[in-house]
Amino acid sequence: MKTKFLFLPLFLITQVAFAQKHIAKTGYIWFYSYTPMEVIEAHNHQVVSILDISTGDIIFNLLVKSFEFKVALMQEHFNENYIESTKFPKSTFKGKITNLDKIDFKKDGTYPADVTGDLTIHGVTKSITTSGTIEIAGGAITAKAKFKIVPKDYGIQIPQLVENKIAKEMDITVDIPYAAN
Amino acid sequence: MKRTIWFAIAIVFFGLIVAIFIWLYAFRKADLSASSQRAETEIAATDLLKKFESNESEANTAYLGKVIIVSGTIDKITEDSTIVSVYIKNPEDVSGVICGFNKTMIDKSTIKLGNSIRVKGICTGYLMDVVLNKCSMEK
């Protein structure tokens, strides 16, 4: 009986700690490649993200095969020839919001958020820094960001034949609504 | 003479139109769901989850990129601008299978929480849950 009470505060503490973590399982990330020859976009609606509002730790996890293209054949080429999604099925970002003190998670509004961390694509990890926003509306948190990546930096080889159809820089848009706890 | 030239032009023109259609069909084809593809296997959501939990790389080899049918009960339904996500989860399990449907591929009035369903889709892997996309409902 005594031990039970001893564990009670511990249990409460873990409950509080858990409430600081916000999870999204159907977050949205898409990329856009523009050249005069071809416009390519692909959408992933099954991004997992965990945001810890007490530490600012933020993680994104996605399955490369979940990217959907308008053209089926493009999706096939993307998976098989460029990103090699069977060999590297996941892409991750592990980082931190560095201006956490400027964000009031209890008050509705749109706050600029500076994020820095490690982005892994195609098995290659690079450190990136970008800025996005944290939107608070009625207690629900949405994280948004837009940044560019260079496929070549991640060891993604684009054959000369299609070089002028695929942009040297891709626009990545992140839109993650976290489930309200 | 004039007639044969016109005839030749007509044939070339006709051929060109056919070629454009074939090109559009074969190379620019959009595919919103895997409904027309044959499923390689059928498995209960809870069993599929267990396979990924116990040995992810083995499960990846078996299911990644494959068209499969998954069955189970609906635990949650969410949607964004283009995709409806139906979450199949066994009450005893911690996680489940997330099935992504293109909005045009699902009639939301026919799905209710707690219903047993069979979903055909392409397995894209495992994060916190197993993920299926380009889904369609199976009878």
Chai-1 contact restraints between the chains, C-beta under 6 A:
chainA,res_idxA,chainB,res_idxB,connection_type,confidence,min_distance_angstrom,max_distance_angstrom,comment,restraint_id
A,T26,B,T78,contact,1.0,0.0,6.0,A-B,restraint_1
A,T26,B,S85,contact,1.0,0.0,6.0,A-B,restraint_2
A,Y28,B,D80,contact,1.0,0.0,6.0,A-B,restraint_3
A,H45,B,I83,contact,1.0,0.0,6.0,A-B,restraint_4
A,H45,B,G100,contact,1.0,0.0,6.0,A-B,restraint_5
A,Q46,B,I98,contact,1.0,0.0,6.0,A-B,restraint_6
A,Q46,B,G100,contact,1.0,0.0,6.0,A-B,restraint_7
A,Q46,B,V131,contact,1.0,0.0,6.0,A-B,restraint_8
A,V48,B,L127,contact,1.0,0.0,6.0,A-B,restraint_9
A,V48,B,M128,contact,1.0,0.0,6.0,A-B,restraint_10
A,N61,B,L127,contact,1.0,0.0,6.0,A-B,restraint_11
A,L63,B,T124,contact,1.0,0.0,6.0,A-B,restraint_12
A,L63,B,G125,contact,1.0,0.0,6.0,A-B,restraint_13
A,L63,B,V131,contact,1.0,0.0,6.0,A-B,restraint_14
A,K65,B,G65,contact,1.0,0.0,6.0,A-B,restraint_15
A,K65,B,T124,contact,1.0,0.0,6.0,A-B,restraint_16
A,S66,B,T124,contact,1.0,0.0,6.0,A-B,restraint_17
A,S66,B,V131,contact,1.0,0.0,6.0,A-B,restraint_18
A,S66,B,N133,contact,1.0,0.0,6.0,A-B,restraint_19
A,K70,B,A30,contact,1.0,0.0,6.0,A-B,restraint_20
A,V71,B,R28,contact,1.0,0.0,6.0,A-B,restraint_21
A,A72,B,K29,contact,1.0,0.0,6.0,A-B,restraint_22
A,A72,B,D31,contact,1.0,0.0,6.0,A-B,restraint_23
A,L73,B,F27,contact,1.0,0.0,6.0,A-B,restraint_24
A,P89,B,G125,contact,1.0,0.0,6.0,A-B,restraint_25
